[in-house]
Amino acid sequence: QVQFVESGGGLVQPGGSLRLSCVASGNIFSIYVMGWYRQAPGKQRELVAAISSGGGTNYANFVEGRFTISRDNAKNTVYLQMNSLKPEDTAVYYCNRLYNQVTWGQGTQVTVSS
């Protein structure tokens, strides 16, 4: 079964940037529509951004042009570039398929605080 490993989180001040990475196991990553999700303490997991196999993208309204999702199929990797971070972006960030999701990975913690 495909597995995802997220990395790149950390502590950043408001207005700062982070680049998250998600590496997938398996050899058919390129056909997946992929999503970045996040879960803040006490809240449900929510979709942040999605990218199709061909590179088409969609973003949650709260992203407001601050984040960019991209993928490198040769490296089985999907990225999330996050700029102008706000304290409310604090959450554990996960990647998974947009459809027919598999077991969730550990995620990567993003903390935005001064």
Residue frames as qw, qx, qy, qz and C-alpha x, y, z in Angstrom:
[[0.000, 0.890, 0.456, 0.000, 0.00, 0.00, 0.00],
 [0.353, 0.627, -0.057, 0.692, 1.23, 3.49, -0.76],
 [0.523, -0.645, -0.349, 0.435, 2.61, 5.44, 2.17],
 [0.228, 0.841, 0.034, 0.489, 3.36, 9.13, 2.60],
 [0.636, -0.388, -0.272, 0.609, 6.09, 10.76, 4.68],
 [0.079, 0.942, 0.164, 0.282, 5.79, 14.47, 5.40],
 [0.643, -0.294, -0.146, 0.692, 8.62, 16.81, 6.43],
 [0.295, 0.435, 0.165, 0.834, 9.62, 20.44, 6.51],
 [0.365, -0.831, -0.346, -0.237, 7.54, 21.77, 9.36],
 [0.523, 0.011, -0.388, 0.759, 8.85, 23.86, 12.21],
 [0.193, -0.775, -0.397, 0.452, 8.46, 27.01, 14.27],
 [0.352, 0.341, 0.290, 0.822, 8.21, 30.22, 12.31],
 [0.005, -0.375, -0.328, 0.867, 7.26, 33.78, 13.14],
 [0.425, 0.726, 0.486, -0.238, 4.14, 35.37, 11.68],
 [0.340, 0.865, -0.187, -0.320, 4.84, 36.48, 8.13],
 [0.269, -0.524, 0.771, 0.245, 7.45, 33.79, 7.66],
 [0.738, 0.365, -0.385, -0.418, 7.66, 30.94, 5.16],
 [0.560, -0.285, 0.777, -0.035, 8.03, 27.18, 5.15],
 [0.584, 0.343, -0.562, -0.474, 8.23, 24.56, 2.43],
 [0.737, -0.166, 0.586, -0.292, 6.68, 21.22, 3.21],
 [0.354, 0.366, -0.777, -0.369, 7.55, 18.03, 1.37],
 [0.814, -0.039, 0.438, -0.380, 5.72, 14.74, 1.08],
 [0.181, 0.415, -0.837, -0.306, 7.38, 11.67, -0.37],
 [0.870, 0.044, 0.122, -0.475, 5.28, 8.74, -1.55],
 [0.417, -0.265, 0.856, 0.152, 6.25, 5.11, -1.75],
 [0.659, 0.445, 0.602, -0.078, 5.29, 3.06, -4.77],
 [0.331, -0.142, 0.540, 0.761, 5.62, 3.61, -8.47],
 [0.108, 0.578, 0.667, 0.459, 2.27, 4.98, -9.57],
 [0.188, -0.533, -0.351, 0.747, 2.37, 8.26, -7.64],
 [0.056, -0.108, 0.343, 0.931, 2.03, 10.26, -10.84],
 [0.213, -0.390, -0.726, -0.525, -1.58, 9.23, -11.39],
 [0.290, -0.564, -0.677, 0.373, -2.81, 10.36, -7.98],
 [0.085, -0.785, -0.113, -0.603, -4.63, 13.57, -7.33],
 [0.560, -0.120, -0.555, 0.603, -2.80, 14.68, -4.20],
 [0.262, -0.853, -0.208, -0.402, -3.84, 16.91, -1.35],
 [0.287, 0.186, -0.568, 0.749, -2.27, 18.72, 1.55],
 [0.519, -0.665, -0.466, -0.267, -4.41, 18.71, 4.67],
 [0.162, 0.363, -0.547, 0.737, -4.05, 20.16, 8.14],
 [0.592, -0.575, -0.555, -0.102, -5.45, 19.53, 11.58],
 [0.012, -0.561, 0.367, -0.742, -5.29, 22.09, 14.33],
 [0.102, -0.041, -0.863, 0.493, -5.77, 21.12, 17.99],
 [0.274, 0.372, 0.635, -0.619, -9.41, 20.45, 18.73],
 [0.508, 0.524, -0.103, -0.676, -10.44, 20.82, 15.10],
 [0.883, 0.268, 0.385, -0.021, -11.23, 18.46, 12.26],
 [0.487, -0.185, 0.541, 0.660, -8.75, 17.77, 9.52],
 [0.440, 0.790, 0.212, -0.371, -9.31, 20.08, 6.55],
 [0.738, 0.372, 0.317, 0.466, -8.10, 20.23, 2.97],
 [0.238, -0.700, 0.096, 0.667, -5.60, 22.99, 2.26],
 [0.325, 0.637, -0.422, -0.558, -4.71, 22.44, -1.39],
 [0.835, 0.136, 0.533, 0.011, -4.91, 19.80, -4.11],
 [0.144, 0.625, -0.548, -0.537, -3.01, 19.08, -7.30],
 [0.913, 0.295, 0.120, -0.253, -3.97, 16.81, -10.17],
 [0.838, -0.072, 0.381, 0.382, -1.68, 14.45, -11.99],
 [0.542, 0.595, 0.272, 0.528, -1.32, 17.07, -14.71],
 [0.386, 0.008, -0.205, 0.900, -0.55, 19.91, -12.32],
 [0.249, -0.617, -0.327, -0.671, -3.92, 21.60, -12.02],
 [0.266, -0.030, -0.659, 0.703, -4.38, 23.12, -8.56],
 [0.388, -0.695, -0.390, -0.464, -7.11, 24.12, -6.15],
 [0.257, 0.165, -0.569, 0.764, -6.88, 25.89, -2.81],
 [0.254, -0.645, -0.679, 0.243, -9.04, 26.37, 0.23],
 [0.045, 0.900, 0.230, 0.369, -10.44, 29.87, 0.60],
 [0.530, -0.834, 0.033, 0.149, -8.38, 30.54, 3.70],
 [0.762, -0.025, 0.208, 0.613, -5.15, 30.16, 1.72],
 [0.094, 0.953, 0.141, -0.251, -5.83, 33.55, 0.07],
 [0.587, 0.773, -0.176, 0.163, -2.93, 33.24, -2.38],
 [0.323, -0.804, 0.488, -0.108, -0.32, 32.55, 0.29],
 [0.667, -0.260, 0.695, 0.063, 0.39, 28.88, -0.43],
 [0.563, 0.526, -0.468, -0.432, 1.51, 27.05, -3.56],
 [0.836, -0.116, 0.533, -0.063, 1.17, 23.32, -4.11],
 [0.474, 0.640, -0.525, -0.301, 3.42, 21.60, -6.62],
 [0.923, -0.145, 0.354, -0.042, 4.67, 18.13, -7.46],
 [0.180, 0.626, -0.714, -0.258, 7.66, 16.35, -8.94],
 [0.950, 0.045, 0.019, -0.308, 6.45, 13.00, -10.25],
 [0.685, 0.463, -0.526, 0.200, 10.01, 11.85, -10.97],
 [0.133, 0.350, -0.701, 0.607, 10.73, 12.17, -7.24],
 [0.454, -0.455, -0.763, -0.064, 7.34, 10.92, -6.03],
 [0.288, -0.297, -0.432, 0.801, 7.07, 14.17, -4.10],
 [0.034, -0.804, -0.430, -0.408, 4.46, 16.84, -3.54],
 [0.358, 0.005, -0.309, 0.881, 5.34, 20.20, -2.00],
 [0.139, -0.875, -0.452, -0.101, 3.53, 22.98, -0.20],
 [0.368, 0.202, -0.145, 0.896, 5.22, 26.37, -0.22],
 [0.286, -0.804, -0.519, 0.054, 3.67, 28.48, 2.52],
 [0.312, 0.270, -0.089, 0.906, 4.30, 32.22, 2.67],
 [0.269, -0.409, 0.051, -0.871, 2.90, 34.99, 4.86],
 [0.481, -0.258, -0.832, 0.099, 2.13, 32.49, 7.57],
 [0.397, -0.558, 0.050, -0.727, -0.36, 33.40, 10.27],
 [0.256, -0.273, 0.792, -0.482, -0.80, 32.04, 13.80],
 [0.774, 0.149, 0.313, -0.530, -4.04, 30.40, 12.65],
 [0.713, 0.454, -0.500, -0.188, -2.01, 28.29, 10.22],
 [0.168, -0.448, 0.826, -0.298, -0.61, 26.41, 13.21],
 [0.912, 0.053, 0.105, -0.393, -1.48, 22.74, 12.73],
 [0.544, -0.236, 0.764, 0.255, -0.14, 19.33, 11.83],
 [0.525, 0.564, -0.286, -0.570, 0.07, 19.13, 8.06],
 [0.660, -0.022, 0.749, 0.054, -0.50, 15.89, 6.18],
 [0.372, 0.367, -0.529, -0.668, -0.54, 14.75, 2.59],
 [0.523, 0.141, 0.830, -0.129, -2.73, 12.06, 1.12],
 [0.103, 0.262, 0.742, 0.609, -4.58, 11.18, -2.02],
 [0.339, -0.021, 0.052, -0.939, -7.58, 13.40, -2.60],
 [0.827, -0.020, -0.185, -0.531, -9.69, 10.36, -3.46],
 [0.951, -0.070, -0.299, 0.020, -9.54, 6.91, -1.86],
 [0.091, -0.806, 0.484, -0.329, -7.27, 8.08, 0.92],
 [0.777, 0.043, -0.592, 0.210, -4.87, 5.64, 2.49],
 [0.659, -0.574, -0.346, 0.341, -3.57, 5.42, 6.02],
 [0.029, 0.977, -0.071, 0.198, -2.45, 8.84, 7.23],
 [0.661, 0.284, -0.411, 0.560, 1.21, 9.43, 7.94],
 [0.488, -0.422, -0.455, 0.614, 2.67, 11.16, 10.98],
 [0.084, 0.950, 0.251, 0.167, 2.35, 14.60, 9.48],
 [0.530, 0.152, -0.193, 0.812, 4.65, 17.54, 10.11],
 [0.248, -0.770, -0.461, 0.364, 4.02, 20.17, 12.77],
 [0.275, 0.499, 0.128, 0.812, 3.82, 23.79, 11.72],
 [0.348, -0.711, -0.455, 0.407, 3.79, 26.36, 14.51],
 [0.257, 0.600, 0.142, 0.745, 3.43, 30.04, 13.73],
 [0.505, -0.796, -0.303, 0.139, 4.20, 32.14, 16.75],
 [0.236, 0.804, -0.258, 0.481, 6.22, 35.14, 17.81]]
